[in-house]
């Protein structure tokens, strides 16, 4: 039935507008040209390490999360596409990225729940949707992992982190989250769209582990890779 619907009502590619997008909303060429994160990377922070072993930074100052799984590197054209999704409300991209994340990152997952990165209520009012939560809904459905949208809240409004140095990001995130759920001995997936320095995810992971989580993995659409 799905194949018949695609033939009768072909979907255009979200990037190039080709009528050969298929069920993912991306044509074969655009999907191939995406900056897939296929390099050997540190299993804990997903930064390139050369041999898939823990990097020096994670050995010296281990983050609160136990692993990071990234679908892409945060480079063009994906970077521009995610910006359009987040600030231009390109909402169909949530389904595309959710399906790709479930297929390529979550195929061997053994988790008890998914918690998307919370937005502060003021930011949510401004944007009208939580980009991470929309992607998490698709991943949850595909992998049959319970989604906990209300487990954690962002109780401290923080300025945009993108242009700030790492130490300032860490300072901003202190006390930023609260957890209302009982997570004792649970394996938790924290889902976000982009991981830059990891300060936000690390702060959320600390909060989740304080609530009893035994293992925390970060699943992200893209990881910023230093040039």
C-alpha positions, 0 to 999 in steps of 0.5 A, spaced: 500 500 500 505 504 501 508 503 495 502 504 491 501 511 495 508 513 493 507 512 486 500 515 485 502 521 490 510 522 489 513 526 495 518 531 493 525 531 496 526 536 502 532 539 499 532 539 492 525 538 490 526 532 486 519 528 485 523 522 487 524 522 494 520 516 496 518 515 503 524 518 507 522 525 503 530 525 501 532 523 494 537 518 493 542 523 491 541 528 497 541 522 502 548 520 499 551 527 499 549 528 507 555 528 511 554 521 514 558 520 521 562 514 519 569 516 521 572 512 527 570 516 533 570 516 541 564 511 543 563 516 549 563 523 546 562 521 538 568 526 536 573 523 531 579 518 535 582 514 529 581 508 532 574 507 536 577 508 543 575 513 548 578 519 547 583 523 551 578 528 554 573 522 556 579 519 559 581 525 563 574 528 565 569 523 563 562 526 561 555 523 565 553 520 559 556 513 557 555 513 550 554 518 544 551 516 537 550 521 531 547 520 525 551 525 521 557 530 522 554 537 523 556 540 516 553 543 510 548 541 507 545 538 513 547 544 518 543 549 513 537 544 513 537 543 521 537 550 521 531 551 517 527 545 521 529 549 527 527 556 526 523 556 519 519 550 522 520 545 516 516 540 520 516 534 515 524 533 516 522 531 523 519 524 520 525 524 515 530 524 521 527 520 526 526 514 521 534 515 519 536 515 526 531 509 528 534 505 522 542 507 523 543 508 530 537 505 534 537 498 530 541 494 536 538 498 542 536 496 549 533 502 552 527 503 557 525 510 555 527 516 550 527 523 553 528 529 548 532 535 550 527 539 554 526 547 552 524 552 557 517 554 557 519 561 554 523 558 548 517 553 547 512 559 546 517 563 541 518 557 537 511 553 538 515 546 538 520 542 541 525 540 535 528 534 539 521 532 541 518 531 534 524 527 532 523 523 538 516 521 537 518 518 530 524 514 533 519 512 539 514 509 535 519 506 530 523 502 535 517 501 540 521 505 546 517 508 551 517 516 550 517 520 556 516 527 554 514 530 561 520 526 565 525 532 565 524 540 564 528 546 563 527 550 569 533 555 568 532 559 561 539 559 558 542 564 552 543 561 546 549 556 546 552 556 539 557 562 540 559 561 547 566 558 549 566 551 553 567 554 560 561 559 559 556 553 556 558 549 562 556 555 567 550 556 563 547 549 564 549 548 572 542 547 575 538 548 568 534 541 568 530 538 573 527 530 573 520 529 575 520 521 573 523 515 577 528 512 573 532 507 578 536 502 574 533 505 567 537 505 561 535 512 558 536 515 551 537 523 551 535 525 544 537 532 541 538 535 534 545 537 535 551 536 539 556 541 539 560 541 546 556 536 549 555 541 555 547 541 555 547 533 554 552 532 559 548 537 564 541 533 562 545 526 563 547 528 570 540 530 572 537 523 569 543 519 573 541 523 579 534 520 578 537 513 578 538 512 571 543 506 570 546 508 563 545 514 559 546 514 551 546 521 547 542 520 540 543 526 536 542 527 528 549 531 528 555 532 531 559 538 531 566 536 528 572 541 529 576 542 523 
